[in-house]
Amino acid sequence: MAKNIKPPRMRIGRRIKKGETFKVKVRFEHPSFTGLGQVEPETNPMFNRAVPVTFLRNMLVYYGDDLVSRFSMTSAIADNPLFTFKLRATKEAPVKVVFIDNNGERWETSGDVKLS
């Protein structure tokens, strides 16, 4: 499954002043399956694990070398999520976002913060 997933994409504002907050948007085209489905709807209409479970479990946000935020998610997260959050501009440093799914697969994206 992980081989077909493209890396996440990030957008950071261009005019960032020291001490002000700036917006970060991260889009990740990742499927989310609870795994529940009817295996044999004709003979046994019960929900079982029909397909393997896959969903984003954690999102870690680093500003420079510091871990500034950690998001924990469940299988209820939507397919292809878009995350938007704000950070305070304290220095010129990269913002890195790391995604980890329930199978331990990792993806990351980063962007540089340039102060104006």
VMD Tcl script that builds the backbone (N, CA, C; Angstrom):
set m [mol new atoms 348]
animate dup $m
set s [atomselect $m all]
$s set {name element resname resid chain x y z} {
  {N N MET 1 A 0.832 -1.200 0.000}
  {CA C MET 1 A 0.000 0.000 0.000}
  {C C MET 1 A 0.869 1.253 0.000}
  {N N ALA 2 A 1.908 1.277 0.809}
  {CA C ALA 2 A 2.715 2.488 0.970}
  {C C ALA 2 A 3.456 2.886 -0.301}
  {N N LYS 3 A 3.664 1.943 -1.209}
  {CA C LYS 3 A 4.403 2.249 -2.429}
  {C C LYS 3 A 3.634 3.187 -3.351}
  {N N ASN 4 A 2.313 3.181 -3.273}
  {CA C ASN 4 A 1.491 4.011 -4.145}
  {C C ASN 4 A 1.207 5.392 -3.565}
  {N N ILE 5 A 1.641 5.657 -2.359}
  {CA C ILE 5 A 1.331 6.912 -1.689}
  {C C ILE 5 A 2.427 7.938 -1.984}
  {N N LYS 6 A 2.000 9.100 -2.477}
  {CA C LYS 6 A 2.948 10.184 -2.778}
  {C C LYS 6 A 3.309 10.927 -1.494}
  {N N PRO 7 A 4.465 11.573 -1.460}
  {CA C PRO 7 A 4.844 12.342 -0.269}
  {C C PRO 7 A 3.876 13.510 -0.027}
  {N N PRO 8 A 3.727 13.930 1.218}
  {CA C PRO 8 A 2.868 15.074 1.519}
  {C C PRO 8 A 3.437 16.368 0.932}
  {N N ARG 9 A 2.549 17.369 0.777}
  {CA C ARG 9 A 2.952 18.684 0.255}
  {C C ARG 9 A 2.650 19.744 1.308}
  {N N MET 10 A 3.545 20.743 1.395}
  {CA C MET 10 A 3.413 21.799 2.405}
  {C C MET 10 A 3.425 23.170 1.755}
  {N N ARG 11 A 2.648 24.086 2.342}
  {CA C ARG 11 A 2.658 25.498 1.948}
  {C C ARG 11 A 2.871 26.353 3.178}
  {N N ILE 12 A 3.809 27.290 3.056}
  {CA C ILE 12 A 4.091 28.245 4.130}
  {C C ILE 12 A 4.016 29.635 3.517}
  {N N GLY 13 A 3.463 30.585 4.273}
  {CA C GLY 13 A 3.379 31.954 3.799}
  {C C GLY 13 A 4.753 32.530 3.463}
  {N N ARG 14 A 4.772 33.526 2.586}
  {CA C ARG 14 A 6.050 34.107 2.149}
  {C C ARG 14 A 6.477 35.308 2.975}
  {N N ARG 15 A 5.540 36.130 3.374}
  {CA C ARG 15 A 5.891 37.347 4.131}
  {C C ARG 15 A 5.700 37.083 5.616}
  {N N ILE 16 A 6.758 36.608 6.225}
  {CA C ILE 16 A 6.707 36.245 7.640}
  {C C ILE 16 A 7.611 37.191 8.412}
  {N N LYS 17 A 7.035 37.816 9.445}
  {CA C LYS 17 A 7.808 38.725 10.281}
  {C C LYS 17 A 8.075 38.070 11.631}
  {N N LYS 18 A 9.240 38.346 12.184}
  {CA C LYS 18 A 9.627 37.765 13.463}
  {C C LYS 18 A 8.627 38.144 14.542}
  {N N GLY 19 A 8.221 37.166 15.327}
  {CA C GLY 19 A 7.279 37.386 16.416}
  {C C GLY 19 A 5.830 37.219 16.027}
  {N N GLU 20 A 5.512 37.215 14.739}
  {CA C GLU 20 A 4.133 37.048 14.288}
  {C C GLU 20 A 3.842 35.575 14.016}
  {N N THR 21 A 2.555 35.259 13.976}
  {CA C THR 21 A 2.177 33.887 13.644}
  {C C THR 21 A 2.055 33.745 12.129}
  {N N PHE 22 A 2.333 32.564 11.653}
  {CA C PHE 22 A 2.169 32.273 10.234}
  {C C PHE 22 A 1.446 30.942 10.082}
  {N N LYS 23 A 0.802 30.790 8.938}
  {CA C LYS 23 A -0.018 29.619 8.683}
  {C C LYS 23 A 0.765 28.589 7.875}
  {N N VAL 24 A 0.595 27.329 8.258}
  {CA C VAL 24 A 1.190 26.200 7.542}
  {C C VAL 24 A 0.053 25.289 7.097}
  {N N LYS 25 A 0.078 24.903 5.822}
  {CA C LYS 25 A -0.915 23.961 5.297}
  {C C LYS 25 A -0.177 22.736 4.778}
  {N N VAL 26 A -0.670 21.579 5.158}
  {CA C VAL 26 A -0.074 20.327 4.713}
  {C C VAL 26 A -1.178 19.439 4.149}
  {N N ARG 27 A -0.995 19.010 2.931}
  {CA C ARG 27 A -1.949 18.128 2.243}
  {C C ARG 27 A -1.269 16.783 2.048}
  {N N PHE 28 A -1.986 15.716 2.390}
  {CA C PHE 28 A -1.421 14.380 2.252}
  {C C PHE 28 A -2.459 13.458 1.637}
  {N N GLU 29 A -2.158 12.926 0.481}
  {CA C GLU 29 A -3.068 12.007 -0.198}
  {C C GLU 29 A -2.799 10.593 0.310}
  {N N HIS 30 A -3.460 10.283 1.407}
  {CA C HIS 30 A -3.301 8.997 2.082}
  {C C HIS 30 A -4.687 8.411 2.323}
  {N N PRO 31 A -4.920 7.154 1.941}
  {CA C PRO 31 A -6.236 6.552 2.181}
  {C C PRO 31 A -6.429 6.240 3.655}
  {N N SER 32 A -7.673 6.132 4.049}
  {CA C SER 32 A -7.994 5.776 5.420}
  {C C SER 32 A -9.106 4.732 5.389}
  {N N PHE 33 A -8.801 3.550 5.889}
  {CA C PHE 33 A -9.781 2.468 5.952}
  {C C PHE 33 A -9.881 1.971 7.381}
  {N N THR 34 A -11.107 1.814 7.868}
  {CA C THR 34 A -11.292 1.213 9.188}
  {C C THR 34 A -11.105 -0.286 9.114}
  {N N GLY 35 A -11.235 -0.828 7.902}
  {CA C GLY 35 A -11.105 -2.268 7.723}
  {C C GLY 35 A -12.421 -3.001 7.841}
  {N N LEU 36 A -13.455 -2.309 8.325}
  {CA C LEU 36 A -14.743 -2.971 8.509}
  {C C LEU 36 A -15.525 -3.027 7.205}
  {N N GLY 37 A -16.150 -4.137 6.989}
  {CA C GLY 37 A -16.978 -4.320 5.813}
  {C C GLY 37 A -17.686 -5.654 5.904}
  {N N GLN 38 A -18.648 -5.859 5.044}
  {CA C GLN 38 A -19.358 -7.127 5.027}
  {C C GLN 38 A -18.589 -8.102 4.151}
  {N N VAL 39 A -18.064 -9.123 4.768}
  {CA C VAL 39 A -17.271 -10.106 4.041}
  {C C VAL 39 A -18.179 -10.955 3.159}
  {N N GLU 40 A -19.275 -11.453 3.719}
  {CA C GLU 40 A -20.240 -12.273 2.976}
  {C C GLU 40 A -21.629 -11.704 3.204}
  {N N PRO 41 A -22.009 -10.640 2.489}
  {CA C PRO 41 A -23.309 -10.000 2.749}
  {C C PRO 41 A -24.510 -10.906 2.452}
  {N N GLU 42 A -24.350 -11.889 1.564}
  {CA C GLU 42 A -25.471 -12.772 1.212}
  {C C GLU 42 A -25.746 -13.795 2.304}
  {N N THR 43 A -24.698 -14.418 2.822}
  {CA C THR 43 A -24.892 -15.506 3.779}
  {C C THR 43 A -24.732 -15.074 5.227}
  {N N ASN 44 A -23.856 -14.131 5.481}
  {CA C ASN 44 A -23.577 -13.711 6.851}
  {C C ASN 44 A -23.436 -12.191 6.882}
  {N N PRO 45 A -24.559 -11.450 6.964}
  {CA C PRO 45 A -24.485 -9.976 6.876}
  {C C PRO 45 A -23.991 -9.314 8.158}
  {N N MET 46 A -22.775 -9.627 8.532}
  {CA C MET 46 A -22.169 -9.007 9.702}
  {C C MET 46 A -20.915 -8.264 9.270}
  {N N PHE 47 A -20.588 -7.227 10.012}
  {CA C PHE 47 A -19.372 -6.477 9.710}
  {C C PHE 47 A -18.171 -7.170 10.335}
  {N N ASN 48 A -17.175 -7.390 9.518}
  {CA C ASN 48 A -15.918 -8.008 9.941}
  {C C ASN 48 A -14.772 -7.216 9.342}
  {N N ARG 49 A -13.573 -7.640 9.634}
  {CA C ARG 49 A -12.400 -7.029 9.016}
  {C C ARG 49 A -12.295 -7.533 7.581}
  {N N ALA 50 A -12.821 -6.748 6.644}
  {CA C ALA 50 A -12.860 -7.152 5.241}
  {C C ALA 50 A -11.576 -6.785 4.506}
  {N N VAL 51 A -10.989 -5.654 4.851}
  {CA C VAL 51 A -9.762 -5.187 4.216}
  {C C VAL 51 A -8.785 -4.781 5.317}
  {N N PRO 52 A -7.516 -4.735 5.020}
  {CA C PRO 52 A -6.552 -4.316 6.051}
  {C C PRO 52 A -6.797 -2.876 6.513}
  {N N VAL 53 A -6.599 -2.649 7.790}
  {CA C VAL 53 A -6.757 -1.326 8.379}
  {C C VAL 53 A -5.561 -0.465 7.975}
  {N N THR 54 A -5.835 0.767 7.550}
  {CA C THR 54 A -4.754 1.712 7.270}
  {C C THR 54 A -5.255 3.128 7.535}
  {N N PHE 55 A -4.512 3.862 8.323}
  {CA C PHE 55 A -4.852 5.253 8.612}
  {C C PHE 55 A -3.627 5.947 9.207}
  {N N LEU 56 A -3.636 7.263 9.174}
  {CA C LEU 56 A -2.560 8.048 9.779}
  {C C LEU 56 A -2.722 8.028 11.292}
  {N N ARG 57 A -1.669 7.658 11.980}
  {CA C ARG 57 A -1.740 7.577 13.438}
  {C C ARG 57 A -1.161 8.831 14.102}
  {N N ASN 58 A -0.024 9.334 13.592}
  {CA C ASN 58 A 0.637 10.485 14.215}
  {C C ASN 58 A 1.098 11.488 13.174}
  {N N MET 59 A 1.088 12.745 13.570}
  {CA C MET 59 A 1.691 13.811 12.787}
  {C C MET 59 A 2.557 14.610 13.753}
  {N N LEU 60 A 3.847 14.689 13.448}
  {CA C LEU 60 A 4.799 15.409 14.285}
  {C C LEU 60 A 5.251 16.655 13.549}
  {N N VAL 61 A 5.268 17.794 14.237}
  {CA C VAL 61 A 5.672 19.066 13.632}
  {C C VAL 61 A 6.931 19.558 14.336}
  {N N TYR 62 A 7.970 19.794 13.541}
  {CA C TYR 62 A 9.247 20.304 14.041}
  {C C TYR 62 A 9.482 21.695 13.465}
  {N N TYR 63 A 9.936 22.612 14.313}
  {CA C TYR 63 A 10.348 23.944 13.867}
  {C C TYR 63 A 11.815 24.058 14.239}
  {N N GLY 64 A 12.678 23.998 13.238}
  {CA C GLY 64 A 14.105 23.853 13.507}
  {C C GLY 64 A 14.326 22.450 14.051}
  {N N ASP 65 A 15.012 22.346 15.179}
  {CA C ASP 65 A 15.253 21.045 15.812}
  {C C ASP 65 A 14.241 20.717 16.897}
  {N N ASP 66 A 13.291 21.626 17.150}
  {CA C ASP 66 A 12.349 21.461 18.250}
  {C C ASP 66 A 11.043 20.835 17.793}
  {N N LEU 67 A 10.581 19.830 18.535}
  {CA C LEU 67 A 9.251 19.267 18.317}
  {C C LEU 67 A 8.255 20.246 18.929}
  {N N VAL 68 A 7.416 20.877 18.088}
  {CA C VAL 68 A 6.508 21.907 18.588}
  {C C VAL 68 A 5.074 21.427 18.698}
  {N N SER 69 A 4.729 20.332 18.024}
  {CA C SER 69 A 3.370 19.825 18.109}
  {C C SER 69 A 3.316 18.369 17.713}
  {N N ARG 70 A 2.381 17.665 18.315}
  {CA C ARG 70 A 2.169 16.252 18.007}
  {C C ARG 70 A 0.657 16.025 17.921}
  {N N PHE 71 A 0.220 15.475 16.806}
  {CA C PHE 71 A -1.188 15.174 16.599}
  {C C PHE 71 A -1.360 13.661 16.616}
  {N N SER 72 A -2.294 13.158 17.413}
  {CA C SER 72 A -2.626 11.735 17.430}
  {C C SER 72 A -3.985 11.566 16.773}
  {N N MET 73 A -4.082 10.604 15.855}
  {CA C MET 73 A -5.312 10.429 15.096}
  {C C MET 73 A -5.821 8.994 15.215}
  {N N THR 74 A -7.064 8.802 14.799}
  {CA C THR 74 A -7.683 7.482 14.809}
  {C C THR 74 A -8.089 7.123 13.388}
  {N N SER 75 A -8.695 5.966 13.238}
  {CA C SER 75 A -9.137 5.515 11.916}
  {C C SER 75 A -10.307 6.344 11.386}
  {N N ALA 76 A -10.844 7.235 12.196}
  {CA C ALA 76 A -11.955 8.087 11.757}
  {C C ALA 76 A -11.491 9.267 10.900}
  {N N ILE 77 A -10.193 9.424 10.708}
  {CA C ILE 77 A -9.685 10.530 9.896}
  {C C ILE 77 A -10.087 10.326 8.433}
  {N N ALA 78 A -10.324 11.422 7.754}
  {CA C ALA 78 A -10.768 11.366 6.353}
  {C C ALA 78 A -9.633 10.949 5.422}
  {N N ASP 79 A -10.018 10.471 4.241}
  {CA C ASP 79 A -9.033 10.231 3.183}
  {C C ASP 79 A -8.438 11.567 2.767}
  {N N ASN 80 A -7.183 11.569 2.371}
  {CA C ASN 80 A -6.510 12.732 1.812}
  {C C ASN 80 A -6.704 13.996 2.654}
  {N N PRO 81 A -6.293 13.976 3.915}
  {CA C PRO 81 A -6.551 15.123 4.791}
  {C C PRO 81 A -5.714 16.359 4.446}
  {N N LEU 82 A -6.278 17.503 4.796}
  {CA C LEU 82 A -5.596 18.790 4.703}
  {C C LEU 82 A -5.513 19.338 6.116}
  {N N PHE 83 A -4.297 19.561 6.593}
  {CA C PHE 83 A -4.069 20.093 7.931}
  {C C PHE 83 A -3.632 21.541 7.812}
  {N N THR 84 A -4.206 22.408 8.635}
  {CA C THR 84 A -3.818 23.808 8.701}
  {C C THR 84 A -3.562 24.148 10.164}
  {N N PHE 85 A -2.430 24.744 10.437}
  {CA C PHE 85 A -2.107 25.144 11.802}
  {C C PHE 85 A -1.217 26.372 11.742}
  {N N LYS 86 A -1.070 27.036 12.891}
  {CA C LYS 86 A -0.264 28.255 12.963}
  {C C LYS 86 A 0.922 28.044 13.893}
  {N N LEU 87 A 2.012 28.718 13.553}
  {CA C LEU 87 A 3.221 28.738 14.381}
  {C C LEU 87 A 3.661 30.180 14.562}
  {N N ARG 88 A 4.400 30.446 15.627}
  {CA C ARG 88 A 4.961 31.776 15.846}
  {C C ARG 88 A 6.378 31.805 15.280}
  {N N ALA 89 A 6.657 32.814 14.474}
  {CA C ALA 89 A 7.965 32.946 13.830}
  {C C ALA 89 A 8.973 33.464 14.851}
  {N N THR 90 A 9.855 32.587 15.283}
  {CA C THR 90 A 10.885 32.978 16.243}
  {C C THR 90 A 12.281 32.959 15.632}
  {N N LYS 91 A 12.422 32.274 14.482}
  {CA C LYS 91 A 13.745 32.149 13.861}
  {C C LYS 91 A 13.593 31.692 12.418}
  {N N GLU 92 A 14.641 31.866 11.656}
  {CA C GLU 92 A 14.687 31.296 10.315}
  {C C GLU 92 A 15.151 29.860 10.446}
  {N N ALA 93 A 14.260 28.942 10.154}
  {CA C ALA 93 A 14.563 27.519 10.290}
  {C C ALA 93 A 13.523 26.739 9.489}
  {N N PRO 94 A 13.821 25.506 9.161}
  {CA C PRO 94 A 12.834 24.713 8.430}
  {C C PRO 94 A 11.702 24.243 9.345}
  {N N VAL 95 A 10.522 24.103 8.752}
  {CA C VAL 95 A 9.386 23.460 9.407}
  {C C VAL 95 A 9.272 22.091 8.756}
  {N N LYS 96 A 9.311 21.060 9.569}
  {CA C LYS 96 A 9.228 19.695 9.048}
  {C C LYS 96 A 8.018 19.013 9.660}
  {N N VAL 97 A 7.242 18.330 8.818}
  {CA C VAL 97 A 6.083 17.574 9.273}
  {C C VAL 97 A 6.326 16.114 8.917}
  {N N VAL 98 A 6.185 15.247 9.916}
  {CA C VAL 98 A 6.391 13.812 9.744}
  {C C VAL 98 A 5.066 13.099 10.021}
  {N N PHE 99 A 4.640 12.258 9.086}
  {CA C PHE 99 A 3.446 11.445 9.252}
  {C C PHE 99 A 3.865 9.999 9.492}
  {N N ILE 100 A 3.168 9.330 10.408}
  {CA C ILE 100 A 3.398 7.913 10.680}
  {C C ILE 100 A 2.037 7.234 10.669}
  {N N ASP 101 A 1.904 6.176 9.854}
  {CA C ASP 101 A 0.611 5.492 9.815}
  {C C ASP 101 A 0.603 4.332 10.806}
  {N N ASN 102 A -0.521 3.637 10.869}
  {CA C ASN 102 A -0.677 2.563 11.852}
  {C C ASN 102 A 0.231 1.367 11.571}
  {N N ASN 103 A 0.822 1.293 10.384}
  {CA C ASN 103 A 1.745 0.210 10.044}
  {C C ASN 103 A 3.201 0.606 10.276}
  {N N GLY 104 A 3.446 1.820 10.753}
  {CA C GLY 104 A 4.796 2.286 11.029}
  {C C GLY 104 A 5.492 2.934 9.843}
  {N N GLU 105 A 4.796 3.067 8.713}
  {CA C GLU 105 A 5.376 3.742 7.546}
  {C C GLU 105 A 5.493 5.232 7.839}
  {N N ARG 106 A 6.564 5.874 7.335}
  {CA C ARG 106 A 6.811 7.297 7.589}
  {C C ARG 106 A 6.922 8.071 6.285}
  {N N TRP 107 A 6.377 9.283 6.305}
  {CA C TRP 107 A 6.515 10.233 5.200}
  {C C TRP 107 A 6.801 11.583 5.826}
  {N N GLU 108 A 7.556 12.426 5.114}
  {CA C GLU 108 A 7.802 13.753 5.657}
  {C C GLU 108 A 7.899 14.782 4.544}
  {N N THR 109 A 7.660 16.009 4.950}
  {CA C THR 109 A 7.792 17.160 4.061}
  {C C THR 109 A 8.359 18.297 4.894}
  {N N SER 110 A 8.992 19.250 4.230}
  {CA C SER 110 A 9.537 20.391 4.962}
  {C C SER 110 A 9.543 21.637 4.077}
  {N N GLY 111 A 9.605 22.758 4.733}
  {CA C GLY 111 A 9.683 24.043 4.064}
  {C C GLY 111 A 10.445 25.012 4.943}
  {N N ASP 112 A 11.142 25.952 4.312}
  {CA C ASP 112 A 11.950 26.910 5.061}
  {C C ASP 112 A 11.157 28.146 5.436}
  {N N VAL 113 A 11.381 28.638 6.636}
  {CA C VAL 113 A 10.803 29.888 7.099}
  {C C VAL 113 A 11.850 30.978 6.863}
  {N N LYS 114 A 11.507 31.934 6.014}
  {CA C LYS 114 A 12.380 33.091 5.742}
  {C C LYS 114 A 11.705 34.320 6.332}
  {N N LEU 115 A 12.381 34.997 7.236}
  {CA C LEU 115 A 11.823 36.192 7.867}
  {C C LEU 115 A 12.041 37.401 6.957}
  {N N SER 116 A 11.020 38.266 6.920}
  {CA C SER 116 A 11.142 39.479 6.084}
  {C C SER 116 A 11.294 40.719 6.940}
}
mol reanalyze $m
mol bondsrecalc $m
mol representation Tube
mol addrep $m
